[in-house]
Amino acid sequence: MARILATAGGVGYAPIAPGTFGSALGVVLYLLLSPLHPLLFALTAATLLALGSWAADRAEHFFGRKDDGRIVIDEVVGQLLALAPLLFFTNLAGATFLALLGAGFLLFRLFDIWKPGPVAWAERRFEGGAGVMLDDVVAGALAALALTPLALFCSARAANS
Protein backbone atom coordinates (compact mmCIF):
# COMPACT_ATOMS: atom_id res chain seq x y z
CA MET A 1 0.00 0.00 0.00
CA ALA A 2 2.83 2.40 0.85
CA ARG A 3 4.52 1.82 -2.53
CA ILE A 4 1.26 2.41 -4.39
CA LEU A 5 0.75 5.72 -2.60
CA ALA A 6 4.42 6.76 -2.81
CA THR A 7 4.50 6.11 -6.56
CA ALA A 8 1.09 7.80 -6.97
CA GLY A 9 -0.57 4.67 -8.24
CA GLY A 10 2.42 3.69 -10.35
CA VAL A 11 3.01 7.07 -12.04
CA GLY A 12 6.47 7.11 -10.43
CA TYR A 13 7.46 4.19 -12.64
CA ALA A 14 7.31 6.39 -15.76
CA PRO A 15 10.50 5.65 -17.74
CA ILE A 16 11.38 9.33 -18.13
CA ALA A 17 10.71 12.36 -15.92
CA PRO A 18 8.62 10.61 -13.26
CA GLY A 19 8.53 13.82 -11.19
CA THR A 20 6.97 15.69 -14.09
CA PHE A 21 4.39 12.93 -14.50
CA GLY A 22 3.69 13.13 -10.75
CA SER A 23 3.20 16.88 -11.07
CA ALA A 24 0.85 16.35 -14.02
CA LEU A 25 -1.16 13.95 -11.87
CA GLY A 26 -1.24 16.72 -9.25
CA VAL A 27 -2.85 19.03 -11.83
CA VAL A 28 -5.49 16.40 -12.62
CA LEU A 29 -6.13 15.87 -8.91
CA TYR A 30 -6.40 19.64 -8.45
CA LEU A 31 -9.07 19.79 -11.14
CA LEU A 32 -10.99 16.99 -9.42
CA LEU A 33 -10.71 18.61 -5.97
CA SER A 34 -11.15 22.26 -6.97
CA PRO A 35 -14.95 22.20 -6.60
CA LEU A 36 -14.45 21.52 -2.88
CA HIS A 37 -14.60 24.30 -0.31
CA PRO A 38 -11.05 25.64 0.20
CA LEU A 39 -10.94 24.30 3.77
CA LEU A 40 -11.87 20.80 2.59
CA PHE A 41 -9.29 21.13 -0.20
CA ALA A 42 -6.67 22.09 2.43
CA LEU A 43 -7.67 19.20 4.67
CA THR A 44 -7.37 16.80 1.74
CA ALA A 45 -3.91 18.16 0.85
CA ALA A 46 -2.82 17.92 4.50
CA THR A 47 -4.04 14.32 4.67
CA LEU A 48 -2.13 13.50 1.49
CA LEU A 49 0.95 15.15 3.01
CA ALA A 50 0.69 13.02 6.15
CA LEU A 51 -0.01 9.79 4.26
CA GLY A 52 2.65 10.68 1.70
CA SER A 53 5.26 11.18 4.42
CA TRP A 54 4.49 7.72 5.81
CA ALA A 55 4.45 6.14 2.35
CA ALA A 56 7.64 7.89 1.20
CA ASP A 57 9.44 6.73 4.34
CA ARG A 58 8.40 3.13 3.72
CA ALA A 59 9.20 3.37 0.01
CA GLU A 60 12.71 4.69 0.70
CA HIS A 61 13.38 1.54 2.70
CA PHE A 62 11.85 -0.68 0.03
CA PHE A 63 13.75 0.94 -2.86
CA GLY A 64 16.93 1.22 -0.79
CA ARG A 65 17.55 4.85 -1.81
CA LYS A 66 16.98 8.21 -0.22
CA ASP A 67 14.28 10.16 -2.11
CA ASP A 68 14.12 7.57 -4.90
CA GLY A 69 12.88 9.03 -8.20
CA ARG A 70 9.94 6.62 -8.24
CA ILE A 71 8.52 8.37 -5.17
CA VAL A 72 6.30 11.07 -6.68
CA ILE A 73 3.59 11.63 -4.06
CA ASP A 74 5.67 14.65 -3.02
CA GLU A 75 5.21 16.19 -6.49
CA VAL A 76 1.48 15.52 -6.35
CA VAL A 77 1.13 17.33 -3.01
CA GLY A 78 3.50 20.14 -4.01
CA GLN A 79 1.50 20.71 -7.19
CA LEU A 80 -1.76 20.87 -5.22
CA LEU A 81 -0.23 23.56 -3.02
CA ALA A 82 1.12 25.48 -6.01
CA LEU A 83 -2.34 25.63 -7.60
CA ALA A 84 -4.29 26.29 -4.39
CA PRO A 85 -4.47 30.09 -4.93
CA LEU A 86 -6.59 29.49 -8.03
CA LEU A 87 -9.37 28.24 -5.75
CA PHE A 88 -10.02 31.85 -4.78
CA PHE A 89 -10.31 33.25 -8.31
CA THR A 90 -13.70 31.93 -9.32
CA ASN A 91 -14.12 34.50 -12.10
CA LEU A 92 -11.34 32.92 -14.16
CA ALA A 93 -12.32 30.52 -16.91
CA GLY A 94 -11.41 29.25 -20.34
CA ALA A 95 -8.02 30.07 -21.81
CA THR A 96 -7.07 32.35 -18.91
CA PHE A 97 -7.69 29.61 -16.37
CA LEU A 98 -5.79 27.06 -18.47
CA ALA A 99 -2.88 29.48 -18.85
CA LEU A 100 -2.74 29.98 -15.08
CA LEU A 101 -2.97 26.23 -14.55
CA GLY A 102 0.00 25.82 -16.90
CA ALA A 103 1.89 28.61 -15.18
CA GLY A 104 1.33 26.95 -11.80
CA PHE A 105 2.58 23.66 -13.18
CA LEU A 106 5.72 25.25 -14.65
CA LEU A 107 6.43 27.37 -11.56
CA PHE A 108 6.23 24.33 -9.31
CA ARG A 109 8.51 22.29 -11.58
CA LEU A 110 10.96 25.22 -11.71
CA PHE A 111 11.16 25.55 -7.93
CA ASP A 112 11.22 21.77 -7.43
CA ILE A 113 14.13 21.28 -9.83
CA TRP A 114 16.05 24.52 -9.16
CA LYS A 115 15.66 24.21 -5.36
CA PRO A 116 16.24 27.85 -4.41
CA GLY A 117 17.22 28.70 -0.79
CA PRO A 118 14.28 27.52 1.35
CA VAL A 119 13.61 24.48 -0.85
CA ALA A 120 17.22 23.29 -0.57
CA TRP A 121 17.15 24.03 3.17
CA ALA A 122 14.04 21.83 3.62
CA GLU A 123 15.64 19.07 1.56
CA ARG A 124 18.76 19.10 3.78
CA ARG A 125 16.96 19.69 7.09
CA PHE A 126 14.53 16.77 7.17
CA GLU A 127 15.08 13.03 6.83
CA GLY A 128 12.94 10.10 5.76
CA GLY A 129 9.46 10.61 4.43
CA ALA A 130 9.22 14.12 5.87
CA GLY A 131 12.41 15.03 4.00
CA VAL A 132 11.00 13.65 0.76
CA MET A 133 7.78 15.62 1.14
CA LEU A 134 8.75 18.93 2.71
CA ASP A 135 11.07 20.30 0.04
CA ASP A 136 8.19 19.88 -2.42
CA VAL A 137 5.82 21.54 0.04
CA VAL A 138 8.17 24.53 0.15
CA ALA A 139 8.52 24.50 -3.65
CA GLY A 140 4.71 24.41 -3.89
CA ALA A 141 4.41 27.33 -1.48
CA LEU A 142 6.91 29.38 -3.49
CA ALA A 143 5.07 28.54 -6.70
CA ALA A 144 1.79 29.59 -5.07
CA LEU A 145 3.37 32.90 -4.02
CA ALA A 146 4.56 33.48 -7.59
CA LEU A 147 1.24 32.41 -9.13
CA THR A 148 -0.94 34.63 -6.94
CA PRO A 149 0.03 38.00 -8.51
CA LEU A 150 -0.54 36.53 -11.97
CA ALA A 151 -3.98 35.31 -10.91
CA LEU A 152 -4.76 38.69 -9.34
CA PHE A 153 -3.82 40.46 -12.56
CA CYS A 154 -5.90 38.09 -14.69
CA SER A 155 -8.83 38.30 -12.29
CA ALA A 156 -8.77 42.11 -12.35
CA ARG A 157 -8.69 42.07 -16.18
CA ALA A 158 -11.59 39.63 -16.27
CA ALA A 159 -13.59 41.82 -13.87
CA ASN A 160 -12.99 44.88 -16.07
CA SER A 161 -14.03 43.10 -19.26
C-alpha positions in Angstrom: 0.0 0.0 0.0 2.8 2.4 0.9 4.5 1.8 -2.5 1.3 2.4 -4.4 0.7 5.7 -2.6 4.4 6.8 -2.8 4.5 6.1 -6.6 1.1 7.8 -7.0 -0.6 4.7 -8.2 2.4 3.7 -10.3 3.0 7.1 -12.0 6.5 7.1 -10.4 7.5 4.2 -12.6 7.3 6.4 -15.8 10.5 5.6 -17.7 11.4 9.3 -18.1 10.7 12.4 -15.9 8.6 10.6 -13.3 8.5 13.8 -11.2 7.0 15.7 -14.1 4.4 12.9 -14.5 3.7 13.1 -10.8 3.2 16.9 -11.1 0.8 16.3 -14.0 -1.2 13.9 -11.9 -1.2 16.7 -9.2 -2.8 19.0 -11.8 -5.5 16.4 -12.6 -6.1 15.9 -8.9 -6.4 19.6 -8.4 -9.1 19.8 -11.1 -11.0 17.0 -9.4 -10.7 18.6 -6.0 -11.1 22.3 -7.0 -15.0 22.2 -6.6 -14.5 21.5 -2.9 -14.6 24.3 -0.3 -11.0 25.6 0.2 -10.9 24.3 3.8 -11.9 20.8 2.6 -9.3 21.1 -0.2 -6.7 22.1 2.4 -7.7 19.2 4.7 -7.4 16.8 1.7 -3.9 18.2 0.8 -2.8 17.9 4.5 -4.0 14.3 4.7 -2.1 13.5 1.5 0.9 15.1 3.0 0.7 13.0 6.2 0.0 9.8 4.3 2.6 10.7 1.7 5.3 11.2 4.4 4.5 7.7 5.8 4.4 6.1 2.3 7.6 7.9 1.2 9.4 6.7 4.3 8.4 3.1 3.7 9.2 3.4 0.0 12.7 4.7 0.7 13.4 1.5 2.7 11.8 -0.7 0.0 13.7 0.9 -2.9 16.9 1.2 -0.8 17.6 4.8 -1.8 17.0 8.2 -0.2 14.3 10.2 -2.1 14.1 7.6 -4.9 12.9 9.0 -8.2 9.9 6.6 -8.2 8.5 8.4 -5.2 6.3 11.1 -6.7 3.6 11.6 -4.1 5.7 14.7 -3.0 5.2 16.2 -6.5 1.5 15.5 -6.3 1.1 17.3 -3.0 3.5 20.1 -4.0 1.5 20.7 -7.2 -1.8 20.9 -5.2 -0.2 23.6 -3.0 1.1 25.5 -6.0 -2.3 25.6 -7.6 -4.3 26.3 -4.4 -4.5 30.1 -4.9 -6.6 29.5 -8.0 -9.4 28.2 -5.8 -10.0 31.9 -4.8 -10.3 33.2 -8.3 -13.7 31.9 -9.3 -14.1 34.5 -12.1 -11.3 32.9 -14.2 -12.3 30.5 -16.9 -11.4 29.2 -20.3 -8.0 30.1 -21.8 -7.1 32.4 -18.9 -7.7 29.6 -16.4 -5.8 27.1 -18.5 -2.9 29.5 -18.8 -2.7 30.0 -15.1 -3.0 26.2 -14.6 0.0 25.8 -16.9 1.9 28.6 -15.2 1.3 27.0 -11.8 2.6 23.7 -13.2 5.7 25.3 -14.6 6.4 27.4 -11.6 6.2 24.3 -9.3 8.5 22.3 -11.6 11.0 25.2 -11.7 11.2 25.5 -7.9 11.2 21.8 -7.4 14.1 21.3 -9.8 16.0 24.5 -9.2 15.7 24.2 -5.4 16.2 27.9 -4.4 17.2 28.7 -0.8 14.3 27.5 1.4 13.6 24.5 -0.9 17.2 23.3 -0.6 17.1 24.0 3.2 14.0 21.8 3.6 15.6 19.1 1.6 18.8 19.1 3.8 17.0 19.7 7.1 14.5 16.8 7.2 15.1 13.0 6.8 12.9 10.1 5.8 9.5 10.6 4.4 9.2 14.1 5.9 12.4 15.0 4.0 11.0 13.7 0.8 7.8 15.6 1.1 8.8 18.9 2.7 11.1 20.3 0.0 8.2 19.9 -2.4 5.8 21.5 0.0 8.2 24.5 0.2 8.5 24.5 -3.7 4.7 24.4 -3.9 4.4 27.3 -1.5 6.9 29.4 -3.5 5.1 28.5 -6.7 1.8 29.6 -5.1 3.4 32.9 -4.0 4.6 33.5 -7.6 1.2 32.4 -9.1 -0.9 34.6 -6.9 0.0 38.0 -8.5 -0.5 36.5 -12.0 -4.0 35.3 -10.9 -4.8 38.7 -9.3 -3.8 40.5 -12.6 -5.9 38.1 -14.7 -8.8 38.3 -12.3 -8.8 42.1 -12.3 -8.7 42.1 -16.2 -11.6 39.6 -16.3 -13.6 41.8 -13.9 -13.0 44.9 -16.1 -14.0 43.1 -19.3 
